[in-house]
Amino acid sequence: MLADSTVFDIFTFPFIEGDPETALDNPGTIVITESTAKRYFGEEQAIGKVLRVEEGLNFEVTGVIKDLPTQSHFKIDLLGSLNTLRQFNRNGQLPQTWIQNDCWTYIKLHDGINPEILDEKFPEFYNNHYDDFRDADVTLYLQALTDLHLKSHHMFEMHPNSNSVYIYILSVVAIIILALACINFMNLATASSAGRAKEIGIKKVFGSQRRSLIFQFLGEAVVQSFIAMLVAIIIVELLLPGFNNFTGKIITPSFLVELKILSFILTVAFVVGLIAGIYPAIILSSFRPLKVLKGAMRNGAKSGIARKVLVIIQFSISISLIIGSMVVFSQLKFMRNVDLGFKKDHIINISRVGPLFRNQEAFKQELLSHKDIDYVSGARDYLGINYNTWPFEIEGLTPGQNFWIPALHVDWDFVETFDIKVVEGRAFSRDFLSDTISSVMINETMARDLGWSNEEAIGKKVSFGGNGGERVIGVFKDINAMSLHRPVNKFVLDMFRRPEAGARIISIRFSSNNYQEVLKHIENTWKEFVPTRPFEYQFFDQQLDDLYDDELRFGRFSVMLTILAIIIASMGLVGLTSFLAEQRTKEIGIRRALGSSANAIVGLMAKEFLWLLLVANAISWPITYYFTTNWLESYSKHINTNWGIYILSGILTLLLAMIIITYRAYRTAMLNPAQTLRYE
């Protein structure tokens, strides 16, 4: 990247060699990282050495800085002087417009200054100094540096950002899983209360107060929580390499001993212990010693109702997570297969084609000599990924006023390369060489927004930069010019004024499935025309899939957490059914002695849980529908609600529960009645 000389006044880049005050003052100077210095110069001193970036563009190394942390907003190996751009402008000036600005601008405010105060001054500022902004739907505003990674989703970000929504969702799911574990603890602690009844009764007879018993049981729960915390830390240490590989992050084990993290973990362990232990502590400490010591203590109806409510909560959460995971993956599958309005497979993109300059046309013709290459074209940006807004004067609107509209400058055969459907008029054609200066194409949405039918749009003036010469020659079917996170908007395709030297990206469409042979031909051609540059390429469909990396990771995480939630809920159900089966052992023995079959006994116990699962589905479905629908509406194209997913999730949880219940009930039912009747 290139940077202003004051970059070191704002950001802390630790210098190993060189002077940050002067390192980037002059054109053609560059600061490099420590690893970059070793890669190019080994153990030699890097200061004073020269790096050639392109033919005729040399940089002198004036500083070496430490490698930046992997989680840094900046991912930089080489930082050149922004002044170097002056030599590419005839008047020796940097661009004077802000509306077409290739820079990311950072502002350091004085301590105590409210950013909103500066925001309020921007309209007057750019109306006075920047004519480009007048009457344009463009605004300037400040954004905190710490908000960029999770909250900024503008075009042309420095690097792909993540989304805070997914962080919040996964955090909520993690809390839910902790809640499920707490519910299990409450359920099993109260269900097994009979085992501690005599202990409680004797302690009360000898004078123990209820308060001291509550503190005892809470202390036990907190101790168990801290033991679980230690086990969890060990598990995290063991799984961390796999987690880093899975997420593409670099988290070191040392983060667990950082004061903030360690304090948080200890606090969570303590709070979880309190939450999990408070309900059992209250229930167990309420036993009356007289009834307990007489053996008359039984789990009352209230305790049974509470346990059933907890089971409903557990399975409601599990069902919701199953549905949510299925919806996420259904949307991901949909996004990868949806019609974007253009062809995306069997296309290879080559970027950084600047060195070709005037040889682009010869390069393309050489590529087309291969029998499996059908089309070669170029563009300023990647179709479906990025575009820019450009000024157009539009017939029927305010004469002389430019309107900033999303547009893509393209080369010959662009429409054919991406198989964009022309619904009215024609595409750019070499049969009309004047297309480079007098023709544009617009999408259906733009024609409709301007009040034109597709037929009426042909011949209308949509002139780039107000030069007055361009007319609409074709209307094409709406395309998703950016990711599905953004709605379809007005869009213009405009020809390069100099097609032979205008493209930043060259796109190659091939017909054979033997892409290795095609790649070999492209690489050989590249080496012939640009022998000093490495051959770098990307498959277009993979580039489009990369737009949804966050969704893919989110989907994988949600599946793992869903499985974990189901396991925890199942463990709770196993414990509860085992306890109830044990409590009803004598009843089951009598029923068996009177002729009941094992299947009848199983059915009797299963009925008690069947309605609980039905209630859990009734609770989870509307809640999940609300949240998944809102999430899907953040995409311009998305799947419709699939009630089959809801039914399937209900059936899966029902089958899982019935397997657990049936197994435990069947074991109890198959006991010899003579033994069960001697049970007490």
Secondary structure, DSSP 8 states (H G I E B T S, - for coil): -EE-TTHHHHS---EEEE-TTTTTSSTTEEEEEHHHHHHHHTTS--TT-EEEEETTEEEEEEEEE----TT-S---SEEEEGGGGGGGSTTS-----STT----------TT--HHHHHHHHHHHHHHH-GGGTTSS-------GGGHHHH---TT-SS----HHHHHHHHHHHHHHHHHHHHHHHHHHHHTGGGGHHHHHHHHHTT--HHHHHHHHHHHHHHHHHHHHHHHHHHHHHHHHHHHHHHT----GGGGGSHHHHHHHHHHHHHHHHHHHHHHHHHHHT--HHHHHTT-----HHHHHHHHHHHHHHHHHHHHHHHHHHHHHHHHHHHHHS--SS--SSEEEE---GGGGGGHHHHHHHHHTSTTEEEEEEESS-TTT--EEEEEEETTS-TT--EEEEEEEE-TTHHHHTT--EEEE----TT-TTHHHHEEEEEHHHHHHTT--HHHHTT-BEEETT-S--EEEEEE----SS-TTS-----EEEE-SSGGG--SEEEEEE--S-HHHHHHHHHHHHHHH-TTS----EEHHHHHHHTTHHHHHHHHHHHHHHHHHHHHHHHHHHHHHHHHHHHTHHHHHHHHHTT--HHHHHHHHHHHHHHHHHHHHHHHHHHHHHHHHHHHTTSSS-----HHHHHHHHHHHHHHHHHHHHHHHHHHHTS-HHHHHT--
